[in-house]
Amino acid sequence: IPGKEGAENQKDGEYVLTYEDKDGDWMLVGDVPWEMFTDSCRRLRIMKGSDAIGLAPRAGEKSKNRN
């Protein structure tokens, strides 16, 4: 499943910051440049890492997957 790697690596009890974009999709904070984030962010949510499986990866994980 695309995007699954980042949240899977979270240990039980760890939390991640997510946001809802203007399309209603929940994404991990840090997956887009700051200006795009501020234009598209509608609300923030702190989620358990295990609940964030399937969300888009963070920027560092995305760039790691490009190589």
QUIVENNOR-V581175 format. One record per residue. N is the residue number from 1. RES is the residue in one letter. NEAR is the number of other ideal C-beta (glycine too) atoms within 10 Angstrom. D_CENTER is the distance of its C-alpha to the mean C-alpha in whole Angstrom. Layout:
# QUIVENNOR-V581175
N/RES/NEAR/D_CENTER
N/RES/NEAR/D_CENTER
This chain:
# QUIVENNOR-V581175
1/I/7/14
2/P/8/12
3/G/20/8
4/K/13/10
5/E/14/11
6/G/24/8
7/A/24/8
8/E/13/12
9/N/10/13
10/Q/17/12
11/K/7/16
12/D/7/17
13/G/8/17
14/E/12/14
15/Y/13/11
16/V/20/8
17/L/13/7
18/T/20/6
19/Y/20/8
20/E/15/10
21/D/18/11
22/K/9/15
23/D/8/15
24/G/7/14
25/D/11/10
26/W/16/7
27/M/21/4
28/L/23/1
29/V/16/5
30/G/19/7
31/D/21/6
32/V/19/9
33/P/10/13
34/W/8/14
35/E/8/16
36/M/11/14
37/F/15/11
38/T/9/15
39/D/11/16
40/S/15/14
41/C/15/12
42/R/10/14
43/R/9/13
44/L/10/11
45/R/14/11
46/I/10/11
47/M/17/10
48/K/14/12
49/G/18/10
50/S/14/12
51/D/15/11
52/A/25/7
53/I/16/9
54/G/13/9
55/L/20/5
56/A/21/5
57/P/20/5
58/R/20/5
59/A/14/9
60/G/11/11
61/E/17/10
62/K/16/10
63/S/10/14
64/K/12/15
65/N/12/15
66/R/5/17
67/N/4/20
